[in-house]
Amino acid sequence: MAEKKVSAFMQPKKLSPELEAVVGKGPMPRSEIVSKLWVYIKANNLQDAKDKREIVADEKLLKVFGGTKKVNMMKIAGFISKHIS
């Protein structure tokens, strides 16, 4: 029987120190990174009160988001990709 190939999305990735400060020690797949990032965002109440799609970065997230203070949730994947290898 042929061995199942793991999709690229599920492959564990090495994380930058900035991203590890938010989601924990890597390596981990993208899906887990995104999940843990949302846990962090919700635990620290970082969603804009008027527009929940906007994430207001704290000191740790500023490093992940390249210094951008407010990020639309649809752009998070782009910032994450700069911190994984």
Phi and psi in radians as a Rosetta constraint file:
Dihedral C 1 N 2 CA 2 C 2 CIRCULARHARMONIC -1.252 0.35
Dihedral N 2 CA 2 C 2 N 3 CIRCULARHARMONIC 2.491 0.35
Dihedral C 2 N 3 CA 3 C 3 CIRCULARHARMONIC -1.347 0.35
Dihedral N 3 CA 3 C 3 N 4 CIRCULARHARMONIC 2.384 0.35
Dihedral C 3 N 4 CA 4 C 4 CIRCULARHARMONIC -1.239 0.35
Dihedral N 4 CA 4 C 4 N 5 CIRCULARHARMONIC 2.339 0.35
Dihedral C 4 N 5 CA 5 C 5 CIRCULARHARMONIC -1.506 0.35
Dihedral N 5 CA 5 C 5 N 6 CIRCULARHARMONIC 2.345 0.35
Dihedral C 5 N 6 CA 6 C 6 CIRCULARHARMONIC -1.371 0.35
Dihedral N 6 CA 6 C 6 N 7 CIRCULARHARMONIC 2.278 0.35
Dihedral C 6 N 7 CA 7 C 7 CIRCULARHARMONIC -1.138 0.35
Dihedral N 7 CA 7 C 7 N 8 CIRCULARHARMONIC 2.725 0.35
Dihedral C 7 N 8 CA 8 C 8 CIRCULARHARMONIC -1.029 0.35
Dihedral N 8 CA 8 C 8 N 9 CIRCULARHARMONIC -0.583 0.35
Dihedral C 8 N 9 CA 9 C 9 CIRCULARHARMONIC -1.153 0.35
Dihedral N 9 CA 9 C 9 N 10 CIRCULARHARMONIC -0.500 0.35
Dihedral C 9 N 10 CA 10 C 10 CIRCULARHARMONIC -1.703 0.35
Dihedral N 10 CA 10 C 10 N 11 CIRCULARHARMONIC -0.038 0.35
Dihedral C 10 N 11 CA 11 C 11 CIRCULARHARMONIC -1.241 0.35
Dihedral N 11 CA 11 C 11 N 12 CIRCULARHARMONIC 2.301 0.35
Dihedral C 11 N 12 CA 12 C 12 CIRCULARHARMONIC -1.085 0.35
Dihedral N 12 CA 12 C 12 N 13 CIRCULARHARMONIC 2.359 0.35
Dihedral C 12 N 13 CA 13 C 13 CIRCULARHARMONIC -2.027 0.35
Dihedral N 13 CA 13 C 13 N 14 CIRCULARHARMONIC 2.608 0.35
Dihedral C 13 N 14 CA 14 C 14 CIRCULARHARMONIC -1.377 0.35
Dihedral N 14 CA 14 C 14 N 15 CIRCULARHARMONIC 2.373 0.35
Dihedral C 14 N 15 CA 15 C 15 CIRCULARHARMONIC -1.837 0.35
Dihedral N 15 CA 15 C 15 N 16 CIRCULARHARMONIC 2.609 0.35
Dihedral C 15 N 16 CA 16 C 16 CIRCULARHARMONIC -1.261 0.35
Dihedral N 16 CA 16 C 16 N 17 CIRCULARHARMONIC 2.761 0.35
Dihedral C 16 N 17 CA 17 C 17 CIRCULARHARMONIC -1.020 0.35
Dihedral N 17 CA 17 C 17 N 18 CIRCULARHARMONIC -0.600 0.35
Dihedral C 17 N 18 CA 18 C 18 CIRCULARHARMONIC -1.127 0.35
Dihedral N 18 CA 18 C 18 N 19 CIRCULARHARMONIC -0.743 0.35
Dihedral C 18 N 19 CA 19 C 19 CIRCULARHARMONIC -1.261 0.35
Dihedral N 19 CA 19 C 19 N 20 CIRCULARHARMONIC -0.663 0.35
Dihedral C 19 N 20 CA 20 C 20 CIRCULARHARMONIC -1.074 0.35
Dihedral N 20 CA 20 C 20 N 21 CIRCULARHARMONIC -0.544 0.35
Dihedral C 20 N 21 CA 21 C 21 CIRCULARHARMONIC -1.125 0.35
Dihedral N 21 CA 21 C 21 N 22 CIRCULARHARMONIC -0.398 0.35
Dihedral C 21 N 22 CA 22 C 22 CIRCULARHARMONIC -1.706 0.35
Dihedral N 22 CA 22 C 22 N 23 CIRCULARHARMONIC -0.806 0.35
Dihedral C 22 N 23 CA 23 C 23 CIRCULARHARMONIC -1.828 0.35
Dihedral N 23 CA 23 C 23 N 24 CIRCULARHARMONIC -0.161 0.35
Dihedral C 23 N 24 CA 24 C 24 CIRCULARHARMONIC 1.806 0.35
Dihedral N 24 CA 24 C 24 N 25 CIRCULARHARMONIC 3.072 0.35
Dihedral C 24 N 25 CA 25 C 25 CIRCULARHARMONIC -1.138 0.35
Dihedral N 25 CA 25 C 25 N 26 CIRCULARHARMONIC 2.406 0.35
Dihedral C 25 N 26 CA 26 C 26 CIRCULARHARMONIC -1.675 0.35
Dihedral N 26 CA 26 C 26 N 27 CIRCULARHARMONIC -3.003 0.35
Dihedral C 26 N 27 CA 27 C 27 CIRCULARHARMONIC -1.343 0.35
Dihedral N 27 CA 27 C 27 N 28 CIRCULARHARMONIC 2.720 0.35
Dihedral C 27 N 28 CA 28 C 28 CIRCULARHARMONIC -2.713 0.35
Dihedral N 28 CA 28 C 28 N 29 CIRCULARHARMONIC 2.711 0.35
Dihedral C 28 N 29 CA 29 C 29 CIRCULARHARMONIC -1.244 0.35
Dihedral N 29 CA 29 C 29 N 30 CIRCULARHARMONIC 2.755 0.35
Dihedral C 29 N 30 CA 30 C 30 CIRCULARHARMONIC -0.921 0.35
Dihedral N 30 CA 30 C 30 N 31 CIRCULARHARMONIC -0.731 0.35
Dihedral C 30 N 31 CA 31 C 31 CIRCULARHARMONIC -1.042 0.35
Dihedral N 31 CA 31 C 31 N 32 CIRCULARHARMONIC -0.693 0.35
Dihedral C 31 N 32 CA 32 C 32 CIRCULARHARMONIC -1.247 0.35
Dihedral N 32 CA 32 C 32 N 33 CIRCULARHARMONIC -0.655 0.35
Dihedral C 32 N 33 CA 33 C 33 CIRCULARHARMONIC -1.039 0.35
Dihedral N 33 CA 33 C 33 N 34 CIRCULARHARMONIC -0.863 0.35
Dihedral C 33 N 34 CA 34 C 34 CIRCULARHARMONIC -1.084 0.35
Dihedral N 34 CA 34 C 34 N 35 CIRCULARHARMONIC -0.764 0.35
Dihedral C 34 N 35 CA 35 C 35 CIRCULARHARMONIC -1.045 0.35
Dihedral N 35 CA 35 C 35 N 36 CIRCULARHARMONIC -0.832 0.35
Dihedral C 35 N 36 CA 36 C 36 CIRCULARHARMONIC -1.201 0.35
Dihedral N 36 CA 36 C 36 N 37 CIRCULARHARMONIC -0.556 0.35
Dihedral C 36 N 37 CA 37 C 37 CIRCULARHARMONIC -1.121 0.35
Dihedral N 37 CA 37 C 37 N 38 CIRCULARHARMONIC -0.731 0.35
Dihedral C 37 N 38 CA 38 C 38 CIRCULARHARMONIC -1.172 0.35
Dihedral N 38 CA 38 C 38 N 39 CIRCULARHARMONIC -0.620 0.35
Dihedral C 38 N 39 CA 39 C 39 CIRCULARHARMONIC -1.054 0.35
Dihedral N 39 CA 39 C 39 N 40 CIRCULARHARMONIC -0.783 0.35
Dihedral C 39 N 40 CA 40 C 40 CIRCULARHARMONIC -1.090 0.35
Dihedral N 40 CA 40 C 40 N 41 CIRCULARHARMONIC -0.813 0.35
Dihedral C 40 N 41 CA 41 C 41 CIRCULARHARMONIC -1.054 0.35
Dihedral N 41 CA 41 C 41 N 42 CIRCULARHARMONIC -0.805 0.35
Dihedral C 41 N 42 CA 42 C 42 CIRCULARHARMONIC -1.241 0.35
Dihedral N 42 CA 42 C 42 N 43 CIRCULARHARMONIC -0.694 0.35
Dihedral C 42 N 43 CA 43 C 43 CIRCULARHARMONIC -1.116 0.35
Dihedral N 43 CA 43 C 43 N 44 CIRCULARHARMONIC -0.535 0.35
Dihedral C 43 N 44 CA 44 C 44 CIRCULARHARMONIC -1.785 0.35
Dihedral N 44 CA 44 C 44 N 45 CIRCULARHARMONIC 0.185 0.35
Dihedral C 44 N 45 CA 45 C 45 CIRCULARHARMONIC 0.880 0.35
Dihedral N 45 CA 45 C 45 N 46 CIRCULARHARMONIC 0.964 0.35
Dihedral C 45 N 46 CA 46 C 46 CIRCULARHARMONIC -1.747 0.35
Dihedral N 46 CA 46 C 46 N 47 CIRCULARHARMONIC 0.098 0.35
Dihedral C 46 N 47 CA 47 C 47 CIRCULARHARMONIC -1.479 0.35
Dihedral N 47 CA 47 C 47 N 48 CIRCULARHARMONIC 2.424 0.35
Dihedral C 47 N 48 CA 48 C 48 CIRCULARHARMONIC -1.038 0.35
Dihedral N 48 CA 48 C 48 N 49 CIRCULARHARMONIC 2.332 0.35
Dihedral C 48 N 49 CA 49 C 49 CIRCULARHARMONIC -1.111 0.35
Dihedral N 49 CA 49 C 49 N 50 CIRCULARHARMONIC -0.599 0.35
Dihedral C 49 N 50 CA 50 C 50 CIRCULARHARMONIC -1.509 0.35
Dihedral N 50 CA 50 C 50 N 51 CIRCULARHARMONIC -0.557 0.35
Dihedral C 50 N 51 CA 51 C 51 CIRCULARHARMONIC -2.363 0.35
Dihedral N 51 CA 51 C 51 N 52 CIRCULARHARMONIC 1.700 0.35
Dihedral C 51 N 52 CA 52 C 52 CIRCULARHARMONIC -1.096 0.35
Dihedral N 52 CA 52 C 52 N 53 CIRCULARHARMONIC -0.250 0.35
Dihedral C 52 N 53 CA 53 C 53 CIRCULARHARMONIC -1.332 0.35
Dihedral N 53 CA 53 C 53 N 54 CIRCULARHARMONIC -0.271 0.35
Dihedral C 53 N 54 CA 54 C 54 CIRCULARHARMONIC -1.658 0.35
Dihedral N 54 CA 54 C 54 N 55 CIRCULARHARMONIC 2.282 0.35
Dihedral C 54 N 55 CA 55 C 55 CIRCULARHARMONIC -1.831 0.35
Dihedral N 55 CA 55 C 55 N 56 CIRCULARHARMONIC 2.182 0.35
Dihedral C 55 N 56 CA 56 C 56 CIRCULARHARMONIC -1.681 0.35
Dihedral N 56 CA 56 C 56 N 57 CIRCULARHARMONIC 1.954 0.35
Dihedral C 56 N 57 CA 57 C 57 CIRCULARHARMONIC -1.263 0.35
Dihedral N 57 CA 57 C 57 N 58 CIRCULARHARMONIC 2.391 0.35
Dihedral C 57 N 58 CA 58 C 58 CIRCULARHARMONIC -1.598 0.35
Dihedral N 58 CA 58 C 58 N 59 CIRCULARHARMONIC -2.983 0.35
Dihedral C 58 N 59 CA 59 C 59 CIRCULARHARMONIC -1.013 0.35
Dihedral N 59 CA 59 C 59 N 60 CIRCULARHARMONIC -0.749 0.35
Dihedral C 59 N 60 CA 60 C 60 CIRCULARHARMONIC -1.198 0.35
Dihedral N 60 CA 60 C 60 N 61 CIRCULARHARMONIC -0.761 0.35
Dihedral C 60 N 61 CA 61 C 61 CIRCULARHARMONIC -1.239 0.35
Dihedral N 61 CA 61 C 61 N 62 CIRCULARHARMONIC -0.486 0.35
Dihedral C 61 N 62 CA 62 C 62 CIRCULARHARMONIC -0.990 0.35
Dihedral N 62 CA 62 C 62 N 63 CIRCULARHARMONIC -0.658 0.35
Dihedral C 62 N 63 CA 63 C 63 CIRCULARHARMONIC -1.195 0.35
Dihedral N 63 CA 63 C 63 N 64 CIRCULARHARMONIC -0.646 0.35
Dihedral C 63 N 64 CA 64 C 64 CIRCULARHARMONIC -1.286 0.35
Dihedral N 64 CA 64 C 64 N 65 CIRCULARHARMONIC -0.662 0.35
Dihedral C 64 N 65 CA 65 C 65 CIRCULARHARMONIC -1.548 0.35
Dihedral N 65 CA 65 C 65 N 66 CIRCULARHARMONIC 0.259 0.35
Dihedral C 65 N 66 CA 66 C 66 CIRCULARHARMONIC 1.094 0.35
Dihedral N 66 CA 66 C 66 N 67 CIRCULARHARMONIC 0.555 0.35
Dihedral C 66 N 67 CA 67 C 67 CIRCULARHARMONIC 1.527 0.35
Dihedral N 67 CA 67 C 67 N 68 CIRCULARHARMONIC -0.020 0.35
Dihedral C 67 N 68 CA 68 C 68 CIRCULARHARMONIC -1.351 0.35
Dihedral N 68 CA 68 C 68 N 69 CIRCULARHARMONIC 2.156 0.35
Dihedral C 68 N 69 CA 69 C 69 CIRCULARHARMONIC -1.313 0.35
Dihedral N 69 CA 69 C 69 N 70 CIRCULARHARMONIC -0.664 0.35
Dihedral C 69 N 70 CA 70 C 70 CIRCULARHARMONIC -2.198 0.35
Dihedral N 70 CA 70 C 70 N 71 CIRCULARHARMONIC 2.195 0.35
Dihedral C 70 N 71 CA 71 C 71 CIRCULARHARMONIC -2.227 0.35
Dihedral N 71 CA 71 C 71 N 72 CIRCULARHARMONIC 2.333 0.35
Dihedral C 71 N 72 CA 72 C 72 CIRCULARHARMONIC -1.242 0.35
Dihedral N 72 CA 72 C 72 N 73 CIRCULARHARMONIC 2.418 0.35
Dihedral C 72 N 73 CA 73 C 73 CIRCULARHARMONIC -1.020 0.35
Dihedral N 73 CA 73 C 73 N 74 CIRCULARHARMONIC -0.425 0.35
Dihedral C 73 N 74 CA 74 C 74 CIRCULARHARMONIC -1.296 0.35
Dihedral N 74 CA 74 C 74 N 75 CIRCULARHARMONIC -0.238 0.35
Dihedral C 74 N 75 CA 75 C 75 CIRCULARHARMONIC -1.714 0.35
Dihedral N 75 CA 75 C 75 N 76 CIRCULARHARMONIC -0.082 0.35
Dihedral C 75 N 76 CA 76 C 76 CIRCULARHARMONIC -1.044 0.35
Dihedral N 76 CA 76 C 76 N 77 CIRCULARHARMONIC -0.724 0.35
Dihedral C 76 N 77 CA 77 C 77 CIRCULARHARMONIC -1.010 0.35
Dihedral N 77 CA 77 C 77 N 78 CIRCULARHARMONIC -0.659 0.35
Dihedral C 77 N 78 CA 78 C 78 CIRCULARHARMONIC -1.114 0.35
Dihedral N 78 CA 78 C 78 N 79 CIRCULARHARMONIC -0.691 0.35
Dihedral C 78 N 79 CA 79 C 79 CIRCULARHARMONIC -1.227 0.35
Dihedral N 79 CA 79 C 79 N 80 CIRCULARHARMONIC -0.682 0.35
Dihedral C 79 N 80 CA 80 C 80 CIRCULARHARMONIC -1.080 0.35
Dihedral N 80 CA 80 C 80 N 81 CIRCULARHARMONIC -0.741 0.35
Dihedral C 80 N 81 CA 81 C 81 CIRCULARHARMONIC -1.054 0.35
Dihedral N 81 CA 81 C 81 N 82 CIRCULARHARMONIC -0.434 0.35
Dihedral C 81 N 82 CA 82 C 82 CIRCULARHARMONIC -1.324 0.35
Dihedral N 82 CA 82 C 82 N 83 CIRCULARHARMONIC -0.217 0.35
Dihedral C 82 N 83 CA 83 C 83 CIRCULARHARMONIC -1.979 0.35
Dihedral N 83 CA 83 C 83 N 84 CIRCULARHARMONIC 0.202 0.35
Dihedral C 83 N 84 CA 84 C 84 CIRCULARHARMONIC -2.230 0.35
Dihedral N 84 CA 84 C 84 N 85 CIRCULARHARMONIC 2.688 0.35
